[in-house]
Amino acid sequence: METLCLHSPTVSGKSLKMLRQLKQIRLKAGLTQAQLAEMLMLSNQTRISEYETGARNPSKRVLLLYDLVARGKLKKHSSRQKAK
């Protein structure tokens, strides 16, 4: 996995592609920024927004969790599900 610099004033083509992919993963999974932040154990939805706009670099851990969401391995927990 290559390191991307997202903090620069102009976002490179590869960085822009990754930002779009992060948002598309979230949208395809049917998640709001708040729901995804909760799933990824982040403090709030602001982090997700920062990742999607390039204001902050996602950590390797966060990128791996995004990958799990993309592959359907990490799904939204429904509060209606009963604990066993």
C-alpha positions in Angstrom: 0.0 0.0 0.0 1.5 3.3 -1.0 1.7 6.3 1.3 -0.5 9.2 0.1 0.0 12.8 1.1 -3.4 14.2 1.6 -2.4 17.3 3.6 -1.1 19.2 0.6 -3.2 22.2 -0.6 -3.7 20.4 -3.9 -4.7 16.8 -3.9 -2.9 14.6 -6.4 -4.8 12.4 -8.9 -4.1 9.2 -6.9 -5.1 10.9 -3.6 -8.3 12.2 -5.1 -9.1 8.7 -6.4 -8.6 7.3 -2.9 -10.8 10.0 -1.3 -13.6 9.1 -3.8 -13.2 5.4 -3.0 -13.5 6.0 0.7 -16.7 7.9 0.2 -18.0 5.3 -2.3 -17.3 2.4 0.1 -19.3 4.2 2.8 -22.2 5.0 0.5 -22.3 1.5 -1.1 -22.5 0.0 2.5 -25.5 2.4 3.1 -23.8 4.1 6.0 -23.8 7.7 7.2 -20.6 9.2 8.3 -21.7 8.9 12.0 -22.5 5.2 11.5 -19.2 4.5 9.9 -17.4 6.4 12.6 -19.1 4.3 15.3 -18.2 1.1 13.4 -14.6 2.1 13.1 -14.5 3.1 16.8 -13.7 6.8 15.9 -14.6 9.6 18.2 -17.2 11.2 15.8 -18.2 11.6 12.2 -15.8 14.6 11.8 -13.0 12.1 11.3 -14.8 10.4 8.4 -15.5 13.7 6.8 -11.8 14.7 7.2 -10.7 11.4 5.5 -13.2 11.9 2.6 -12.1 15.5 2.0 -8.4 14.9 2.4 -8.1 17.1 5.5 -6.6 14.1 7.4 -4.8 11.0 6.5 -6.5 7.7 7.5 -4.3 5.4 9.5 -3.4 1.9 8.2 -5.9 0.5 10.8 -8.7 2.7 9.4 -7.8 1.8 5.8 -8.0 -1.9 6.7 -11.3 -1.4 8.4 -12.6 0.4 5.3 -11.5 -2.6 3.3 -13.5 -4.9 5.5 -16.6 -2.7 5.1 -16.0 -2.7 1.3 -15.9 -6.5 1.3 -19.0 -6.8 3.5 -17.0 -8.4 6.3 -17.7 -5.5 8.7 -21.4 -4.5 8.9 -23.6 -2.0 10.7 -24.8 -3.4 14.0 -28.5 -3.2 14.4 -29.7 -2.3 17.9 -32.7 -4.6 17.2 -30.5 -7.7 17.1 -30.6 -9.6 20.3 -27.4 -10.5 22.1 -26.8 -14.3 22.4 
